Amino acid sequence: MVCQTQKIDSNIVGLRFAEEECIGELPQTGVVWNPLEPNSYADFGGEVTTVARNPINPSRQRQKGVVVDLDASGGFNQDLTHANAQQLMQGFLFADFREKGTDTPADYVIDAASGDLTVTVTGNFATIESTTLDFTTLGLTPGEWIFVGGDTTAQQFANEENNGFKRVRSITENALVIDKSEVAMVADAGTGKTIRLYLGRVLKNESDPSLIKRRTYQLERTLGSLDGLDPPQSEYLVGAVPSELVINVAQASIVTADYSFVAVDAEQRTQAQGLKTGTRPALVSDDAFNSTSDLARIRLALAGTAEEAPDPLFGFATEMTITINNTLSANKALGKLGAFDVTAGNLIVSGTLSVYFSDIRAVQAVRNNADITLDMAFVKDNKGIVIDMPLIALGDGRPTVELDQPIMLPLTADAAAGAKIDPALNHTILFTFFDQLPDLAA
């Protein structure tokens, strides 16, 4: 006897996504439903609008109405890991990864010849130079981050300040100009050293319209079965366009991300209908980044000062969010239930910070509408992510003073294209994903 199921528990709910070929249409073959790890869901599915008939009549009763519209959307929250941070990020930034070479491990770790890399300092920027290595062949992008130095002293510059995370400002055949560093780099001949360089996979919002690429997805949420057997019941968001991504960094907590989508339709499938066709790989779990031991760097400083390591505007922060919003709107039409497409507006990147007040320059920077730059780096298990915004404007900035408490400074950040700082930095936000990093990075 098979007992009838009277309820479905949330613990058995699963979530996957597949990339569409055209909006609302999966590829004919080779569909892959990639697993996700949601902690919670925002509204998920289709919200139906009905209109009742309300004629004037002696019975004083309304008549049954009809379905006239459907709004499909959904979202979820999940912990941020090195792997899942890359799964949907191309969709939210409307761009492709800028990979190195053939995207094999050897393309991302460069061992220079003995004594070949040197550091020179001209003005306030440092330059890493080589007599044999052609940096233009490495697939580097202005504004991306690299990591300098391996785990042995032979793979590191003798001067500690020359190792670590560095932002590349410009690339020429035998020179990399560095414009961001933890501390200012110093001249170094690199004598007897085989310096190791770690490169990353770059993703940024593209300024060239030919490189802007919209991706659409179908999100599959399984809802258990009535008899405990496969396949489960399921529901789908169809033609789902990435709408808003919020990265949450709170004190003494796991870093999380909120994902939301605007879709053209929502579908439901019974057990008899089964799941949509495609392969469903098993979930490969990855440790999540946390804000205590995995935050390797966070720096809010003046931009455009021709200083490689300007003084930070604060020492410590208690919480931070970064929001990427594609300002989507669904396109409706006569004769169509739901939407037939989705329009994307301007990309809006913003953030909020709560920092310990220590320097009045942070308040002055808000008042003076100063050019500010913000970056942060996470490192865990020899992998990492660097998030960089080359140009932001700060808002709020009113110190919060409470009895027996440190003075706090709430800030808002509105990012803009960095071309004002340098034409080569004509992006609003850039991610560098490192698949390999030395122990030194932590």
N, C-alpha and C positions, 0 to 999 in steps of 0.2 A: 504494500500500500504506500502510495506517495502522498504525504500530507500537503495540504494546500498552504502556500505561503501567504501570510496575512500582512507582512511588513518586510521591508528591505533595509538592512542596516547600512549606515554610511561607510563603514570600514571596508566594504567590498567594492566601493565605487572606484573606477579607474579612469584615467585621462590620457589620451594620446592625440597626436596631430599628424596630418599629412599635408604636404605642399600641393597645391592645385596647379594644373597646367594653364587653365584660363579661369577667370573668376566664376565660381560655382561648379567647376568641372575638374574632376580628378583625371590624372593621366590614364590612358587606356591600359597600360601595363606598368609594372614596376612600382606600384604604390607602396610606400613604406609608412607605417603608423608608428611614430616614435613615441616612447613613453615619457610622461612627465610625472612630477612628484608634488602635487598640490597639497598645501596645508589647509586651505579653505577656498571657497568659491564666492565670487560676487554673483550677481544675477546672471543666470546661464540659461539660454534657450530663447524661445520666441514669446514676446508679449503680444497677445491678440487683442485687437480693438473691435468691439461689436457695437452696433447701433440698433436700438430697438425702434420698432414702428410705434408711433404715438399719435394715431389719428383721433380727430374729434368724433366721439360716438357716444350714444346714450348709455352704453354699459360701463363707461368710465374705466376701461381697461386698456393697457398697452398690448401690442401684439409682439410676438417673438421677432427679435431682430436678426441681423445677419453680420457675418464677419466682414469687416471692411479694410482692416490694415493689420500688419504684423511688423513688429520691431524686433530684430534678432541681434543679440549681443551676449557677451559673456566675459568672464574674467576669473582669475585665480591668483593665489599667493603661493609662492614656493621659496624654499631656502636657496640662496645663491651659491652655486658651485662653479668650479672652473669649466666643467663640461656643459651644464645646462645654461650657463650664461651665454654660450655661443649658439645654442640651438635655434632660438628665435630672433636673435639680435639683428641679423641681416634684414629680417622683415620689418623691425621697428625703425631701422635707420634707412630703409629703402636703398640698400647698397649691397655690393658683394664684398667678401673678404678680399683684402690685398695680401695674397700669400707669397711666400718666397720660393722661387724656383719651381721644383716639382712637388713642393709641400711635403718633403720627407724630412726626418729629423736632422739629417746632415745639412739641410739648407738653413737651419736656425742656430747652429753653433759653429762659430768661426774661430779657428786657432791661427793667430798670426805667426809669421816666421820669427825666430829668435831675434829680439832687439829691433823689430821692424816698426812697432807702434810707438809713437812719441806723442807727448802733449805739449802744445805751445799755447801761450796766453797772449792774445792781442786785444788791447782795450779791456773790456769786461767779459768777453766771451772766450771760452777755451776751444781749441781745435785738436782733434785726434788725427794724426797724420801717419801715412804709410808710404814707403817708397815702392812697394810691390803690390799691395792689395788695392784693387780697383773697386771702391765703394759703390760706384754707379751700377755694378753688376749684381748687387745683393738684393735688389728690389725694395730698397728703403724709401720711405715717404716722409717728406718734411712734416715735422710735428709728432712723429712716432717716437716711442721710447725704446732704448736698448739697455742691456745690463752689461757692465764692463767688469771683468775679473772672474776667475774661476776659484776653485776651492784650495788650490795649492799656491804657495807664494810665488812659484815660477809662472803662474797664470795671472798674476795680479800686478798692477803697478806698485812700485815701492811706496809711493805716497798714497795713503789710504783714501784721501779725498778724491782721487782720480778713479776709484772703483765705485761700483754701485749703479743705481738707476740714473740714466741721462736722457734728456730729450734732444733729438736731432733737429737742428734748425735748417741746415742746408747740407746738400750732398754734392761733392765734386769727386773727380776721379781718385784722388789720393788724400782727401780731407773730409772730415765730418765736423761741422761747427756745432758745438753743444751750447744750448741756451738755458737749460734747466738742470740743476744738480742739487744734491742735498747740501753740500758746502762747495765753495768756489774751488775749482780745480787749479792745480799749480803745474808749472813746467816740469816735465819729466822725460828723460831720454829713453826710458824703457830698456836700459842696458841689461842684457842677459835674460830678458823676460820673453816668454811666449804668451802674450796676453790673449785671453779668451774673451770673445764677444758673444753674447746671447741675444738673438733677435726674436721678434714676435710676429704673430699674425695680426694684421691691422684691419680695423673696421671703423669707418668714419662716415658722416653724412657728406655726400659728394656735392660739390658746387657745379660740376660739369653736368648739364642736363642729360647728356648721352650716357652717363654712368649711373643716373638715378633709376632704380629698378624696384617696382612694386611687386611684392610677393603676397599671395593670398593662400589661405589654409582652410582645411576642415578640421574642426576639433571634435573628437569622439569621446563621449562620456558614457561608460558602461554602468548600468544600474541594477545589476544582479538578475537572477532568473526566478521564475515562479516555482520551479521544481528542483533547484539546486544543480542543474545540469547546464552545460554549454550548448549553444551560445547564450550570452546574457542579453537582456534588453539593452537598448542603447538610444542615445539622442545625439544629434550632430548639429554643430554650427557650420553652415555652408557659406562659402565665399567670405570667410572671415579675414578682415584686413586689420593688421596690428594698429591699435589706436593709441594707447598710453602705457608707458612702462615707468614704474616708480621703484627706485632702488632705495631701500631703507637701511640706514646704518645707525643703530641705537647703542647706547652705552651698555657694555657687558651683555651682549646678545649676539645671536646669529644674524648675519646679514641676509635680508630677504628681499624679494622683488614681487611687485604686483603687476600683473599683465592683464590688459583689457583689449577686447576686439569688438569691432562693428561688423556685422555679417549681413548678407542679403537674405538669408532664409534659415529656418530651423527645421529639422526633420526628426522623426521618431521611428524606431524599428522594433518590432516585436521579436520574441524568441524565434517564431516561425520564419520571419524574414531574415534573421541572422545579421551578423555584422557585415559592413562593406568589405569588399575584397581587398587583399593586400597582405604583406608580411608584417608581423608584429614582433620585433626583436624584444628580448628580455631587457628589463631595466638594469643598467650598470650603475650601482650606487657610488656616489662620490661624496667626500666629506665637504661640508659647507664651510664657507669663510665665516669667521667671527670677528667682532670689532675689538677684541682684546689682544689676542696673540697673533692675528693674521694681518692687521693693518700696519704695513711696513712704512707708509708715508702718507701724510696729508699736509698740503701746503696751500695757503691762501696768501697771495702776495701781489704787489704792484706789478703790472705787465708793462712791456714797452720801455723799460728803464735801462736797457742794454746791460743788465746785471744778470749773471748766470745763476746766482743764488741770493736774491734779495731777501731782506729780513722778513720773516712771516708776520702777518698782521695779528696772529694769535698763537698761543702756545698749545692749548688743548681744547678739544670740542667734546660735547656730551651727546650730540645727535646730529644727524644730517640726512637729507633726502636729495635725490637727483631724479628729476622728472623729464621724460622724453614724450612729447605730445605731438601727434600728427594732425590734430584738429580735423577729424573726419566727420563727414556727414553722409547719411544714406540717401541715395537717389531713388525717389518714388515716381511712379507713372500710372496713368489710367490703364486698367486691364491687367495690372500686375499686383499680386498679393506679396507684400514684403518689398524689397528693393531689387533693382536690376543691376546696380553698381554702387560704388562708394567713392566719394570725392575727397581727396586729401588737400588740406590747406597748407599753410606755412608750417615748417617744423619749429616747435617751441621747446627749448631746453631751459629748464629752470631748477632751482634748488632752494633749500632752507638749511640753515645751520644755527646751532646754539653753541656759543663758545664762551670760555672764561675770558672776561675782560682783563687786559693787562696794558694795552697800548692805545692811547687816544687816537693814534693814526687810523685805526679801523673805523672810528666814528667819523673822522675827517674825510676818509676815503668815500664814505657814503655821501656826505654833504658836497664834496667836490666832484662827484660823479667820475671818480678816478677809473682808469683802466686797470682791471684786476684779472688775475689768472688763478685757476684752481685746478689742482690735480691730487689724486690719491692712488695708492698702490696696495693691493692685497697679495700676500704670498702664503702658500700652504702646500706642503708636500712637494717642494721643488717645482711648483707651477705658480703662475701669477697673472694678475690683471692690473693694468694701469688705466685709469680714466683721466682724461685731460680735457679741460675747457680753456682754450687759449685766451678768451676775452669774455669777461662778465661785468655787469654793472650791479653793485650792491644796493640793497634797500633796507628799510627799517633802521637798525643800528641805534636803538634807544636802550641804554644800559638799564638792566633790571636790578634794582637795589632792594634787598629784603634783610630784615634783622637777622643777624648771626649767620648770614649766608654769603658766599663769594658773589661778587658782581658778575652777572651774566650779560651776554650781548647777543640778542636774536638778530639774525641776518637773513635776508632773501637774496637770491642770486638769479639774474636773468642773463643767459648766455647769448652771444651774438657771433657772427662770422669773425674770425680772427684776422681777416685781411687788413684791418686797421693797424695791427701790430706788424704784419709782414704779409705780402701777397701770397706767399707760399703756404700760409696758415689759414687759407680760406675755407675753414670748416668751423662748425659750432662745437662739436664734441668728437673725440677720437678715443677708441679703445685699442689697447695693445694686449693681446693674449699670448702669454708665454707658456708653451708646453714643456719647456725645460728651463730650470734656473738652478744655480749652485746653492749649497747650504749658506753661502755668504749672503744671499739675498734676504734671508730671514733674520 
